[in-house]
Amino acid sequence: STVGFVFGTNLIPMLIGGFFSGLLIRSVNRSNGTASNKRWIALAPVALPLIFGVLWYVMALVNMGSFDAGREYFAGPLYLVGLALGTGILASVVYAIAPKASS
């Protein structure tokens, strides 16, 4: 049941980041190629929580025993939810103000 809980709690930040990325990528595709330079911005809400999540669990693996289970399995995914929301909002703002590629 622990594996299911960890999977579920880590799925939530990925769904939040995927929602923001999906909206931004849809906007890139609707712009007929004029916003192709903004694709990296659109991927940030998924990529950053993914990278930090992997680093979080690798750090927990390297420092076995230094984390308590609550911090590793409950606080980590909550930090990732905050990171996904923050990155999604920031990416949306940056996407809106970034200049379009010249045709």
C-alpha positions in Angstrom: 0.0 0.0 0.0 3.0 2.3 0.5 4.0 2.0 -3.1 0.4 2.9 -4.2 0.4 5.9 -1.9 3.8 7.1 -3.1 2.7 6.7 -6.7 -0.5 8.6 -6.2 1.1 11.4 -4.3 3.7 11.8 -7.0 1.1 11.6 -9.7 -0.6 14.7 -8.5 2.3 17.2 -9.2 2.8 15.6 -12.6 -0.9 16.0 -13.5 -0.8 19.7 -12.4 2.4 20.3 -14.4 0.9 18.4 -17.4 -2.2 20.5 -17.3 -0.1 23.7 -17.5 2.2 22.3 -20.2 -0.8 21.0 -22.2 -2.4 24.4 -22.2 0.9 26.1 -23.2 1.8 23.5 -25.9 -1.8 23.9 -27.3 -1.1 27.6 -27.6 2.2 27.0 -29.3 0.5 24.7 -31.9 -2.3 27.2 -32.5 0.2 30.0 -33.3 1.1 28.3 -36.7 4.8 28.1 -35.8 5.3 31.8 -34.8 5.7 30.7 -31.2 8.1 27.8 -31.8 10.7 29.4 -29.6 8.3 29.1 -26.7 8.2 25.3 -26.6 10.9 25.1 -23.9 8.8 27.4 -21.8 5.8 25.2 -22.3 7.7 22.1 -21.1 9.0 23.7 -17.9 5.9 22.9 -15.7 6.5 19.2 -16.3 10.3 19.1 -16.5 11.2 21.0 -13.4 9.1 19.0 -10.9 10.3 15.8 -12.6 13.9 16.7 -12.3 13.5 17.9 -8.6 11.5 14.8 -7.8 14.2 12.5 -9.2 16.8 14.4 -7.3 14.7 14.2 -4.1 14.4 10.5 -4.2 18.1 10.0 -5.3 19.1 12.1 -2.3 16.9 10.0 0.0 18.5 6.9 -1.5 22.1 8.1 -1.0 21.3 9.4 2.6 19.3 6.3 3.7 18.1 6.6 7.3 18.6 10.4 7.5 15.1 11.1 6.4 12.0 10.1 8.3 9.2 8.5 6.3 6.9 11.4 6.7 9.4 13.8 5.1 10.3 11.4 2.3 6.8 10.2 1.4 4.5 13.1 2.4 6.5 16.3 2.4 8.4 15.6 -0.8 5.3 15.3 -3.0 3.8 18.4 -1.3 6.9 20.4 -2.2 6.5 19.0 -5.8 2.9 20.2 -5.9 4.0 23.7 -4.9 6.8 23.6 -7.4 4.4 22.4 -10.2 1.9 25.2 -9.4 4.6 27.8 -9.1 6.4 26.7 -12.3 3.1 26.5 -14.2 2.0 30.0 -13.2 5.5 31.4 -13.8 5.7 29.7 -17.2 2.3 31.1 -18.2 3.5 34.6 -17.4 6.8 34.2 -19.2 5.1 32.6 -22.1 2.7 35.6 -22.4 5.5 38.2 -22.3 8.1 36.4 -24.3 8.5 37.7 -27.9 7.3 35.6 -30.8 9.9 34.3 -33.2 10.3 36.4 -36.3 9.0 34.9 -39.5 
